[in-house]
Amino acid sequence: MTERRTDDSVSGDEHVPVLLQEVLTHLVRRAPTPEDPGGESGIFVDATFGRGGHSRKLLERLSPQGQLLGLDRDPEALAEARRLAEHDPRFSFCQARFSELQDVLRDQRIDGVRGLLMDVGVSSPQLDRPERGFSFAAQGPLDMRMNPDEGLSAAEWLNQADEAEIAQVLWMYGEERQSRRIARAIVAARPLVTTLELADLVVQALPRPRGPQRKHPATRTFQAVRIFVNEESQELDKGLQQGFRSLAVGGRLAVISFHSLEDRKVKHAFRQFSQPPKMPRRLPVQHLDQEVQGRLIGGPMKPSLAELNTNPRSRSATLRVIEKVR
Ligand SMILES: C[S@@+](CC[C@H](N)C(=O)[O-])C[C@H]1O[C@@H](n2cnc3c(N)ncnc32)[C@H](O)[C@@H]1O
């Protein structure tokens, strides 16, 4: 399992949008051209606004009647979203989670989304700002919450959880083979307060590597704890279901994931939307009323070499797109 690392060279408050051309091409099909300045006029949703990298480019492709709603659970996305909304009346923003998508759309009386983007995971500003506590490479409070006003911080959870529960999370969300050993070390060292305390503890707990290492030894632990405290797995499941349900016929859902656990979920959900349910052979009826609802748009898409060269953080990204057909 690979993921965005925390030591690549983008820094500060910047976030370079990943697979941008691929997203634009597949989500906004009627782009304005000098001969046809129209552009799409439906309702689009960017469910992972971040710093608005994708949103700004999506807006360039919409007609004056088009609308874009941005969502993000992180309160820090709000400032950038406000600036964009002041600039462009076609854009609005709501601080919300994927699992609240349908409620938000209902409140805003939005029916039938033309294109919805989910660029899941963490943004560069979240990773790069030590005070957010996501990075094993910089000293900061051990927090890792995308919305610091919600749920337990990483430190609060690690300082109270059972050793077995910690080991299970490290195994399940980090595929960390030494999960038990690390969990034991965490419990023995509690209370943990900072990111570097956790990172150093993992280094000490693991056997010395034989050869040169590509990844920091705490990569998997940090990923697992982050996924757990933000309930990312459950959020993605709900976001995929609610996102697909909210599309108009002909509307498309585009999802960018950053590690194999996420991509597997996207693949399975898209398969469920695009294939007829399997019937047991012995049943006489082989057709269900419920017909296929989606059509896959191409296969999984990966960043080009040119993108990899300019944005190394894109290396583990995979884009999948599906269209609602009924
Ligand atoms: C990879 S960044 C998106 C970057 C954005 N596409 C851009 O170009 O600036 C992912 C964003 O999604 C948000 N996010 C992740 N999970 C979420 C969820 N369940 N609900 C709402 N927002 C979420 C994060 O807070 C983060 O800002």
The ligand as a MOL file (V3000), in Angstrom:
LIG
                    3D

  0  0  0     0  0            999 V3000
M  V30 BEGIN CTAB
M  V30 COUNTS 27 29 0 0 0
M  V30 BEGIN ATOM
M  V30 1 C -6.8350 15.8120 -1.2430 0
M  V30 2 S -7.6450 17.1290 -0.4700 0 CHG=1
M  V30 3 C -8.5380 17.9000 -1.7540 0
M  V30 4 C -7.7630 18.9500 -2.4750 0
M  V30 5 C -8.5560 19.7160 -3.5090 0
M  V30 6 N -9.0510 18.8410 -4.5630 0
M  V30 7 C -7.7150 20.8330 -4.0920 0
M  V30 8 O -7.3820 20.7570 -5.2810 0
M  V30 9 O -7.3970 21.7920 -3.3790 0 CHG=-1
M  V30 10 C -8.9080 16.3110 0.4000 0
M  V30 11 C -9.8280 17.2400 1.1720 0
M  V30 12 O -11.0060 16.5010 1.4730 0
M  V30 13 C -11.3960 16.7650 2.7870 0
M  V30 14 N -12.0860 15.5560 3.2600 0
M  V30 15 C -11.5600 14.3280 3.4510 0
M  V30 16 N -12.4940 13.4890 3.9050 0
M  V30 17 C -13.6530 14.1880 3.9540 0
M  V30 18 C -14.9910 13.8580 4.3190 0
M  V30 19 N -15.3210 12.6530 4.7520 0
M  V30 20 N -15.9230 14.8180 4.2380 0
M  V30 21 C -15.6020 16.0760 3.7970 0
M  V30 22 N -14.3600 16.4490 3.4570 0
M  V30 23 C -13.3910 15.5140 3.5300 0
M  V30 24 C -10.1190 17.0540 3.5390 0
M  V30 25 O -10.3870 17.8650 4.6530 0
M  V30 26 C -9.2620 17.7470 2.4760 0
M  V30 27 O -9.3740 19.1380 2.5660 0
M  V30 END ATOM
M  V30 BEGIN BOND
M  V30 1 1 1 2
M  V30 2 1 2 3
M  V30 3 1 2 10
M  V30 4 1 3 4
M  V30 5 1 4 5
M  V30 6 1 5 6
M  V30 7 1 5 7
M  V30 8 2 7 8
M  V30 9 1 7 9
M  V30 10 1 10 11
M  V30 11 1 11 12
M  V30 12 1 11 26
M  V30 13 1 12 13
M  V30 14 1 13 14
M  V30 15 1 13 24
M  V30 16 1 14 15
M  V30 17 1 14 23
M  V30 18 2 15 16
M  V30 19 1 16 17
M  V30 20 1 17 18
M  V30 21 2 17 23
M  V30 22 1 18 19
M  V30 23 2 18 20
M  V30 24 1 20 21
M  V30 25 2 21 22
M  V30 26 1 22 23
M  V30 27 1 24 25
M  V30 28 1 24 26
M  V30 29 1 26 27
M  V30 END BOND
M  V30 END CTAB
M  END
